[in-house]
Amino acid sequence: MKLHSFLMLIDGKLLPALSSAVAQSRDPYTDDVVGTYPDGNAEDVDMAVRAAVSAFESSGWATDVALRVRCLRSLADLIEARVPELALLESSDNGKPIREVSGSILKSPQWYRYAASVAETFPFTSPLGTDPSVVSVTMREPYGVVGVQVPWNSPSVLLAQVASMCLAAGNTVVIKPSELAPCSLLALAELFADAGFPDGVVNIVSGDGASVGAALCDHPDVARLAFTGGPQAGRIVAGKGAERLVPSTLELGGKSANLVFPDADLDSAVEAIAAGILSSSGQSCVAGSRAIVHIDVFDEVRERVEAAVVGARVGDPRDPRTDVGPLISAAQCEYVSGLVESARRAGGRVVEAPGVRELSGNFYPPTVVSGVPADSQVAQKEVFGPVLVCLAATSEAEAVRIANDTPYGLAAGVWTRDLSRAFRVSRRLHAGTVWVNQYRRTDPAFPFGGYGESGYGRVSGIDGFLEMTRVKSIQMKVWEES
């Protein structure tokens, strides 16, 4: 793969950092340099925000719905035409298997098309008050400039989930890609101009969180913040927003559970549980990292899940046969290993894929842990690796209690043929998304977000559009009482 040299997108122009500083992005599999990119700072952020403010105020973007619809649909078409190129770049940048990343990038245009449809059909409302001579209109208006920070694990589709509704609502954006895998988002820069976006509507500034991320949060002209990442960084973003009374949308970590009941279709459950922890090598906010299984079927499910997980094909992420690629860094491998070893020392059962530790690159073997208490570290902390914890429950109530007994509340899966149980358990789970007899299936029409340490606010769906707008009430007295 050739070495790429990327530039930032500011005010419709591809630019280096004002300081001329350059950083490198490395392939987690080979450690080769994937590309160089501008190492921006607060000055670059200020230039990008000023461009976004100007575009919001004078380009017509905030008021011309037809323009927004046309640009979003055109962008979707352009991304669709370049899926192989973008997928190879993203896979090289973050180590995600090419088969998986190709699927996610191919799906990302759905968010832009759905957002365009929402923008052109979203209605005003006209509530009736107590005075019949007053006609009111309740409008949804854009905030202005939104600062969007995107993580490294699935940058293209996660950007689509946030930015699509942000732009559809009439906001302009300054996007900060993760410094760990910025290349696929920087490669999108030229597509925005080709899609007809006015200069300054979309800006992309690369650099690290301590400089670019902090400057984006602190800038007085950034009217809203959207952040996807871990709870620790999310607290910093929310705190900075609170200092300026700026709202934030935070999509943070998870410790999601699949709850399996005796009447479930066990074939489907086992397949989905394995896929839910192996996808993205477990480096996903919605990784199904816990399986809470009724005691009546626990041994069968655990054994079948162990076979499926440790039988996954681990290796070259560019090989379309690969199921599990490397982790993002050696440090992440060490963190995952520490949690698994703590379970092993405590007497837990640890079953891992053979031969993976001998591979070069940042690989961690797909692993199933059982025989540990629900409050153990490996069952409580977000591992962000291909490690599944199996826990037994003696009743429906205990399964729900175990599922809810973490600080997170992003997602869950419920496996049962009993519709009453499915709905009852779903209502009791502390999770923003509950999948029933399926897992990890996203759709641009459905809202997504979490509770607790999984953050707040929503992306996707009508709720995602509302999230990126603020309410204005216009009240007109149209006649005087005689």
PESUL-V687574 format. One record per pair of residues at least 12 apart in sequence whose ideal C-beta (glycine too) atoms are under 7 Angstrom apart, sorted by the first residue. I is the first residue (numbers start at 1). J is the second residue. Records with the same first field share a line. If there is no record, write none. Layout:
BEGIN
I=J / J
END
This chain:
BEGIN
1=88 / 92
3=33 / 35
4=34 / 35 / 183
5=35 / 36
6=35 / 36 / 37 / 183 / 186 / 187
7=38
8=38 / 40 / 44 / 204 / 205 / 206
9=189 / 192 / 202 / 203 / 204
10=47 / 48 / 51 / 203
11=51 / 199 / 200
12=193 / 199 / 200
14=189
16=38
17=38 / 39 / 40 / 41 / 44
18=43 / 44
19=41
21=39
22=36 / 38 / 39
23=36 / 37 / 39 / 179
24=36
25=37 / 93 / 181 / 182 / 183
27=92
28=94 / 95 / 326 / 327 / 328 / 329 / 361 / 362
29=95 / 316 / 317 / 325 / 326 / 361
34=92 / 93 / 183
35=183
37=182 / 183 / 186 / 206
38=206
39=207
40=205 / 206 / 207 / 212
41=207 / 211 / 212
42=211 / 215
44=205
45=174 / 205 / 212 / 215 / 216 / 219
46=219
48=174 / 203 / 205
49=145 / 174 / 219 / 221 / 222
51=200 / 203
52=145 / 172 / 173 / 174 / 200 / 203
53=145 / 221
54=200
55=172 / 198 / 199 / 200 / 201
56=144 / 145 / 172
59=198 / 200 / 201
61=170 / 172 / 198 / 201
62=142 / 170
65=119 / 120
68=119 / 167 / 168 / 170
69=116 / 119 / 120
70=196
71=195 / 196 / 197
72=112 / 115 / 116 / 164 / 167 / 168
73=113 / 116
74=195 / 196
75=112 / 191 / 192 / 195
76=109 / 112 / 113
78=191 / 194 / 195
79=108 / 109 / 191
80=109
83=102 / 105 / 106
86=105 / 156 / 184 / 187
87=101 / 102 / 105
89=183 / 184 / 187
90=105 / 155 / 156 / 184
91=317 / 318
93=181 / 183 / 184
94=152 / 153 / 181 / 328
95=317 / 325 / 326 / 328
96=280 / 317 / 325
97=317 / 322 / 323 / 325
98=317 / 318 / 320
99=320
100=279 / 280
104=154 / 156 / 157
105=156 / 157
107=157
108=156 / 157 / 160
110=444
111=160 / 161 / 164 / 444 / 460
112=160 / 164
114=444 / 445
115=164 / 165 / 167 / 168
116=168
118=168 / 462 / 465
119=168
122=140 / 465
124=137 / 138 / 139
125=138
133=477 / 478 / 479 / 481
134=475 / 476 / 477
135=476 / 478
136=473 / 474 / 475
137=474
138=471 / 473
139=472 / 474
140=466 / 469 / 471
141=469 / 470 / 472
142=169 / 170 / 171 / 469
143=171 / 223 / 224 / 468 / 470
144=171 / 223
145=172 / 174 / 221 / 222 / 223
146=166 / 171 / 173 / 223 / 224 / 226 / 468
147=174 / 216 / 217 / 222 / 225
148=162 / 163 / 166 / 173 / 175 / 226
149=176 / 213 / 216 / 227 / 228 / 229
150=175 / 177 / 178 / 185 / 228
151=178 / 228 / 229
152=178 / 180 / 181 / 328
153=280 / 283 / 284
154=280
155=177 / 178 / 181 / 184 / 185
156=184
158=228
159=175 / 185
161=448 / 459 / 460
162=226 / 228 / 459
163=175
165=459 / 464 / 465 / 467 / 468
166=226 / 468
168=465
169=465 / 468 / 469
171=468
172=200 / 201
173=202 / 203
174=203 / 205 / 216
175=203 / 204
176=205 / 212 / 213 / 216
177=204 / 206
179=207 / 208
180=328
182=206
185=204
186=204 / 206
189=204
209=233
217=237 / 240 / 241
218=240
220=244
222=246
223=246
224=246 / 247
225=237 / 241 / 246 / 248
226=249
227=248 / 250
228=251
229=252
230=252 / 253
231=252 / 253 / 453
234=250 / 252 / 455
237=250
238=250
248=457
249=457 / 459 / 467
250=455 / 456 / 457
251=285 / 449 / 450 / 455 / 459
252=450 / 453 / 454 / 455
253=285 / 382 / 408 / 453 / 454
254=285 / 286 / 382 / 408 / 410 / 411 / 450 / 454
255=289 / 290 / 380 / 382 / 406 / 408
256=286 / 287 / 288 / 289 / 290 / 410 / 411 / 412
257=290 / 292 / 403 / 412
258=273 / 276 / 288 / 291 / 413 / 415 / 439
259=292 / 399 / 403 / 412 / 413 / 414 / 415 / 425
260=291 / 293 / 294 / 297 / 301 / 415
261=294 / 415 / 416 / 421
262=294 / 296 / 297
263=416 / 417 / 418
264=415 / 416 / 417
265=437
266=297 / 300 / 301
268=437
269=301 / 415
270=301 / 304 / 305 / 308
272=413 / 438 / 439
273=288 / 291 / 305
274=305 / 308 / 309
276=288 / 439 / 440
277=289 / 309 / 386 / 388
278=309 / 312 / 323 / 324 / 366 / 386
279=440
281=324 / 325 / 326 / 327 / 385 / 386
282=383 / 384 / 385 / 386 / 387
283=327 / 328 / 384 / 385
285=410
286=410 / 411 / 440
288=413 / 439 / 440
289=383 / 387 / 388 / 389
290=379 / 389 / 391
291=305 / 388 / 390
292=391 / 393 / 399 / 402 / 403
293=390 / 392 / 393
294=393 / 399
295=392 / 393 / 394
298=392
302=370 / 390
305=368 / 388 / 390
306=351 / 368
309=366 / 368 / 388
310=351 / 352 / 353 / 366
312=324 / 353 / 366
314=353 / 356 / 359 / 363 / 366
315=359
324=366 / 386
326=361 / 362 / 363
327=362 / 364 / 385
328=362
329=362
330=362
332=362 / 384 / 385
333=362 / 364
336=364 / 383 / 385 / 387
337=364
339=377 / 378 / 381 / 383
340=367 / 369 / 378 / 387
342=377 / 378
343=369 / 372 / 376 / 378
346=372 / 376
347=371
348=369 / 370 / 371 / 372
349=369 / 370 / 371
350=367 / 369
351=367 / 368
352=365 / 366 / 367
353=365 / 366
364=385 / 386
366=386
367=386 / 387
368=388 / 390
369=387 / 389
370=390
372=389
374=391 / 402 / 405
379=391
380=406
396=421 / 425
400=425 / 428 / 429
403=429
404=429 / 430
407=452 / 453
408=450 / 452 / 453 / 454
409=430 / 431 / 432 / 450 / 451 / 452 / 454
410=431 / 432 / 450 / 454
411=431 / 432 / 433
412=429 / 431 / 434
413=435 / 439
414=426 / 434 / 436
415=437
422=436
430=451 / 452
431=451
432=448 / 449 / 450 / 451 / 454
433=448
444=460
445=461
446=460 / 461
447=460 / 461 / 463 / 464
448=460
END
